[in-house]
Amino acid sequence: MSSLRVFRAFSTRANTAKFAANATYPKAVLNTSSTSSAFYLRSLAIPNLKRAYSTEQTEQKAGGGGGGGSGILWLGALGLIGAGAGYYFYSTNNGGTLGKTQVPEKPKTIDYQKVYNQIADILEDNDWDDGSHGPVFVRLAWHAAGTYDKESKTGGSNGATMRFSPESDHGANAGLNYARDKLESIKQQNPEITYSDLWSLAGVAAIQEMGGPTIPWIPGRKDADAATACTPDGRLPDASKGPAHIRDIFYRMGFDDREIVALVGAHALGRCHPDRSGFQGPWTTSPTMFTNGFFTELLGKKWVDKKWKGPKQYVDKETGELMMLPADMALIQDKNFRPWVEKYAKDEELFFNDFAAAFHKLLELGVPRTGEEKVYRFKRTGEA
C-alpha cells in the first residue's frame, strides 16, 4: 500500500519556498490500492496546512497570559489553519458501481495580512476628528478586552459582546458605535472573520500604522450568540478616579504596575469628547502618532485645573489646549507608578517594547488557547 498525501496551498504574498518549509502534513491520509482501481477512504480528516506570510517573523511559544514583574510576555508559536479545499473519492458498492461522494468543504482560509491592509486603507479620514479612525479603533479593541475578570474567567476580547445591549450602552463605551460601524465594511468583505478577531486586529493595525510597535497577534476568537454573555457595567477604568481604582481595575485583569503605565501610554493617541466621555481635548500635539509623547507631556508641562462646567480635568498652563485626566495625573502622584512614567519618557524603545507585550496580553484576555497557535506579526503598509 502506498501513502498519498494531499494538501493545497493558497496564494499569498509568501514565496513557495517558505511555504514548503513551513508545511504541516496531515495525521491521516488517503491510501490507494495497487491491485484495485477503486479508492478507499481511510480517514475523513482534511489535511492541515500551515500558512506563511512574507511578513511573518520567527515564531515563539505562547506562554499563557500571566503578568510578571517585568510585564514582558513570552509569546507562543501558532499553527491552526486547515486546507479549505473539498475533494472527491470513489467507493465500490454492493453492485460494483463506482459512486461519487463530495466531502463538505472546510471554512475558507482567512488571509489576515489582507484584512490588516484593508483596515489600514480606511484609517485616514479628514472628516473624522484629527483625520484618522486609528485612535477609536484602538479604544474599541481595548474596551472589548478590558472587561476581563481573572477570578470568574468572564469578559475579555472573546465574544465581541459589545454588539449587544446592555454592554453597547455602557457609559465607557459611548461613541464606539462609530468604530464598530466603520469596520462593518471589512466584515462584509471577509465574512469568515469573527467580530472578536476583527476588532482586536483593528487595534493592532491602527497602532502599527500610526507609528507604534509591532504587536504580536493571534486569531481564533469566537463570537458570543446572545447578550447573556455581556459583562456588568463598571469593569472599565473611571478616568475621574485615582491610583487605588486604577489598580483595582487592572489587577482584576492580571496586570502589574509596569504594564498599567505602559498601557495608559496609548493616551498619546486621540482626544476626549464631551458627548462621549464627558471630558474634552487631546493629550498630545500629535494625536494620530503613536509615541512616548503622553509621558513627556505629563512630566514636562505644568497642569492646572480646567475652568469649565464639565467634570474635573487638567489643561496645560501654557496654552490650555492639551489636557490630562485625574487618572492620568495619578501616574505621577503614585510612588510606584511614577518611576515607569519617567523611564518611558526617557526611553521610547523601552516603552514600545513594554507596550507591545502588554497590549498583546490585553487582547488575549478571555481567549482559550492551547499554546500551539500561530502568532502573526504584520507588515505595515508601504513596507517592502
Helices and strands as residue ranges (DSSP letters): E 2-4, H 16-22, E 30-32, E 39-40, E 88-92, E 98-102, H 112-121, H 134-145, G 161-163, G 167-169, G 171-173, H 176-189, H 195-209, G 227-229, H 243-253, H 257-264, G 265-268, E 271-272, E 281-282, H 293-300, E 303-305, E 314-316, E 323-324, H 326-333, H 338-346, H 348-364
